[in-house]
Amino acid sequence: MRLDQALARLLPEHSRSRLAAWMKQGKVSVGDTPADPKRKVWGGERIALDVPPLADVAAQAAEDIPLTIVHDDEAILVINKPAGLVVHPGSGNWQGTLLNALLHHAPQLAGIPRAGIVHRLDKDTSGLLVVARTLEAQTDLVRQLQARTVKRHYLALTHGNVASDGVVDAPIGRHPVQRTKMAVVGGGRSARTYYHVLERFARATLLECALETGRTHQIRVHLASIGHALVGDPVYGPRRAVQALPVFARQALHAWRLALVHPATRAEMGWEAPLPDDFAQLLAQLRSAAA
């Protein structure tokens, strides 16, 4: 079979894209010859793999940041992330992230790309997030995400009266002018969000949203595109405060439910995270005003 196919079988803990990148970088050789992914191997060849150091993770420091752990075993961690915690270090947020906290909680994650993080939540979105403890688990979870079999449900409070349940099926890409924002654009990546009305208020609606895809800011962009931006969203929400609604300091979005197939046991598993206090208090204010 082709060398890249053989490597994928021999090293299932690594994704095909990671192996392909290493071959392109000259990190794989057959005998004394740099590897060609399309080369045929027949059995008996000696293959050498020079795994490069995971500098992007090793460079990050472990920090003693409290975590709310919903589930923890030898393969995965499930975290209930608070609003305000950045998931991965980046421009303007090189410390105090979930990645730094994970490296303190489980130092062995320094040997896993991105400390086992396979998907993200925005800084000011709260809720459930799964982390892989092993390379095998990370590769399996990434494949589940790519196959769209991971179930992610969110609670979202939107501006306006959402008339009925529905779906937004619209591609998302970088905003053509404001490059720090995302937008529904013709040449974007396919994205689909389902929404279900849970409760209506005077000028707001509580929705349950289910993601089929996981694009950056997907729920925020999709709901804003149909005229129902999230309450408190400083980027995609209305520029002026809606007087009938209480002021909320972040986007009203919470990753409520998460379900997946356990990478090691193959059992179907699911978790729920209760609303954080600020979101629960916001809903209580709206219910009180409607009484």
Backbone hydrogen bonds, N-H to C=O, Kabsch-Sander energy under -0.5 kcal/mol:
donor,donor_aa,acceptor,acceptor_aa,energy
3,L,39,R,-2.5
4,D,37,P,-2.0
6,A,2,R,-2.3
7,L,3,L,-2.8
8,A,4,D,-1.7
9,R,5,Q,-1.4
10,L,6,A,-2.6
11,L,7,L,-2.8
14,H,11,L,-2.0
19,L,15,S,-2.2
20,A,16,R,-2.7
21,A,17,S,-2.0
22,W,18,R,-2.0
23,M,19,L,-2.2
24,K,20,A,-2.3
25,Q,21,A,-1.8
26,G,23,M,-1.4
27,K,22,W,-3.0
29,S,48,A,-2.3
30,V,33,T,-2.9
31,G,29,S,-0.6
31,G,46,R,-2.9
33,T,30,V,-2.0
35,A,28,V,-2.7
39,R,36,D,-2.4
41,V,1,M,-2.8
47,I,45,E,-0.6
48,A,29,S,-2.7
50,D,27,K,-3.1
51,V,49,L,-1.0
55,A,53,P,-2.1
57,V,54,L,-1.1
58,A,54,L,-2.9
59,A,55,A,-2.2
60,Q,57,V,-1.9
63,E,100,N,-2.1
65,I,63,E,-2.0
69,I,67,L,-0.8
70,V,68,T,-0.6
70,V,78,V,-2.8
71,H,78,V,-1.4
73,D,76,I,-2.3
77,L,131,V,-2.7
78,V,71,H,-2.7
79,I,129,L,-3.0
80,N,68,T,-2.8
81,K,79,I,-0.9
81,K,127,G,-3.3
84,G,123,K,-2.4
85,L,82,P,-1.4
85,L,123,K,-0.6
86,V,84,G,-0.6
90,G,93,N,-1.5
93,N,90,G,-2.7
98,L,86,V,-3.0
99,L,87,V,-1.6
101,A,97,T,-2.0
102,L,98,L,-2.8
103,L,99,L,-2.0
104,H,100,N,-1.1
105,H,101,A,-2.4
106,A,102,L,-3.1
109,L,106,A,-2.5
110,A,107,P,-2.0
111,G,108,Q,-1.8
112,I,109,L,-1.8
115,A,112,I,-2.1
116,G,113,P,-1.8
117,I,114,R,-2.0
118,V,130,V,-0.8
125,T,122,D,-1.8
126,S,253,L,-1.6
127,G,81,K,-2.5
128,L,255,A,-2.0
129,L,79,I,-1.8
131,V,77,L,-3.1
132,A,116,G,-2.9
133,R,75,A,-3.6
134,T,75,A,-0.7
138,Q,134,T,-2.4
139,T,135,L,-2.7
140,D,136,E,-2.2
141,L,137,A,-2.7
142,V,138,Q,-2.5
143,R,139,T,-2.0
144,Q,140,D,-2.1
145,L,141,L,-2.5
146,Q,142,V,-2.5
147,A,143,R,-2.1
148,R,145,L,-0.9
149,T,144,Q,-2.3
150,V,144,Q,-0.7
151,K,259,A,-2.6
152,R,150,V,-0.6
152,R,211,L,-0.5
153,H,257,R,-2.2
154,Y,209,C,-3.1
155,L,254,H,-2.7
156,A,207,L,-2.6
157,L,252,A,-2.0
158,T,156,A,-0.6
158,T,205,T,-2.9
159,H,229,A,-2.9
160,G,203,R,-2.5
162,V,160,G,-0.8
163,A,161,N,-0.6
166,G,195,Y,-2.2
168,V,193,T,-3.0
169,D,167,V,-0.6
170,A,168,V,-0.6
170,A,191,A,-1.3
172,I,189,R,-2.6
173,G,183,A,-2.5
175,H,178,Q,-0.5
175,H,181,K,-2.7
179,R,177,V,-1.1
181,K,178,Q,-2.0
183,A,173,G,-2.6
185,V,171,P,-1.2
185,V,183,A,-0.7
188,G,185,V,-1.8
189,R,172,I,-2.7
193,T,168,V,-2.4
194,Y,210,A,-2.6
195,Y,166,G,-2.9
196,H,208,E,-2.1
198,L,206,L,-3.0
199,E,206,L,-1.5
201,F,204,A,-3.0
205,T,158,T,-2.0
206,L,199,E,-3.3
207,L,156,A,-3.4
207,L,205,T,-0.6
208,E,196,H,-2.6
209,C,154,Y,-2.6
209,C,207,L,-0.5
210,A,194,Y,-2.5
211,L,152,R,-1.9
212,E,192,R,-2.1
213,T,192,R,-1.0
218,Q,215,R,-2.0
221,V,217,H,-2.9
222,H,218,Q,-3.0
223,L,219,I,-2.5
224,A,220,R,-1.7
225,S,221,V,-2.0
226,I,222,H,-0.8
226,I,223,L,-0.7
227,G,224,A,-1.6
228,H,223,L,-2.8
231,V,157,L,-2.9
233,D,230,L,-1.6
237,G,233,D,-1.1
243,Q,241,A,-0.8
245,L,242,V,-2.2
252,A,231,V,-2.3
253,L,251,Q,-2.0
254,H,155,L,-2.2
255,A,126,S,-3.4
256,W,153,H,-1.2
256,W,254,H,-1.2
257,R,153,H,-2.1
258,L,271,W,-2.0
259,A,151,K,-2.1
260,L,269,M,-2.3
262,H,260,L,-0.5
262,H,267,A,-3.3
266,R,262,H,-2.0
269,M,260,L,-3.1
271,W,258,L,-2.5
273,A,256,W,-2.2
280,A,276,P,-2.5
281,Q,277,D,-2.7
282,L,278,D,-1.7
283,L,279,F,-2.1
284,A,280,A,-2.1
285,Q,281,Q,-2.2
286,L,282,L,-2.0
287,R,283,L,-2.5
288,S,284,A,-2.3
289,A,285,Q,-2.2
290,A,286,L,-1.4
291,A,287,R,-0.9
291,A,288,S,-0.5
